[in-house]
Amino acid sequence: MTTGERVRYGGLLAASVVLAVFELFFLPLRLDGRVLPDIGALPFPITVVLAGVTMPWLVVRAGRIKAKAAFAGGPLYIWLATLLVFVVVGPGGDMVVMTDWRTLLLLAAGAFPATVKIGDVLARATRDDHDRADH
C-alpha cells in the first residue's frame, strides 16, 4: 500500500470518528422551536439518515483502496468503537447516548447498510480472484 493510500484510509477512519460523534450529539434534536421549527416537540433524528448514507459510502471508498473485507470494514469498526466509547464514558461524566429507540435506529441505520457493502467488497474480491485464476 502506498503512502497516499494510507493517508486516504486514515482520512476515512478519521471521518468515521467525527461522524459518530456528530451523529450522537445531534441525535436528540426535536422539532420544539429551539433549533428547529416548533411542531409539537416531535423527535427529529436526522443524523440517523446521515449515518445510513455516509457509512456505506465510507466502506465502499475503503474497499476501493484495498479489496479485503476486514480493510473495507475499518470505517464501520471505528464508527462502532466510537459509539461504544460514548456508551461507556461520556465527556465530563455526562450521558451522551440516549437509552431509547433513536439510538437503536442510529446503530441499525449505520451498521446494516455498511455491512451489506462489506459483503459487496468481499464478493467483488472473490470474483476478481476467480477471474484471475481462469486466465
Residue, then its C-alpha position, 0 to 999 in steps of 0.5 A: m500500500t502506498t503512502g497516499e493510500r494510507v493517508r486516504y484510509g486514515g482520512l476515512l477512519a478519521a471521518s468515521v470518528v467525527l461522524a459518530v460523534f456528530e451523529l450522537f450529539f445531534l441525535p436528540l434534536r426535536l422539532d420544539g422551536r429551539v433549533l428547529p421549527d416548533i411542531g409539537a416537540l416531535p423527535f427529529p433524528i436526522t443524523v440517523v439518515l446521515a449515518g445510513v448514507t455516509m457509512p456505506w459510502l465510507v466502506v465502499r471508498a475503503g474497499r476501493i483502496k484495498a479489496k479485503a473485507a476486514f480493510a473495507g470494514g475499518p470505517l464501520y469498526i471505528w464508527l462502532a468503537t466510537l459509539l461504544v466509547f460514548v456508551v461507556v464514558g461520556p465527556g465530563g461524566d455526562m450521558v451522551v447516548m440516549t437509552d431509547w429507540r433513536t439510538l437503536l435506529l442510529l446503530a441499525a441505520g449505520a451498521f446494516p447498510a455498511t455491512v451489506k457493502i462489506g459483503d459487496v467488497l468481499a464478493r467483488a474480491t472473490r470474483d476478481d480472484h476467480d477471474r484471475a485464476d481462469h486466465 
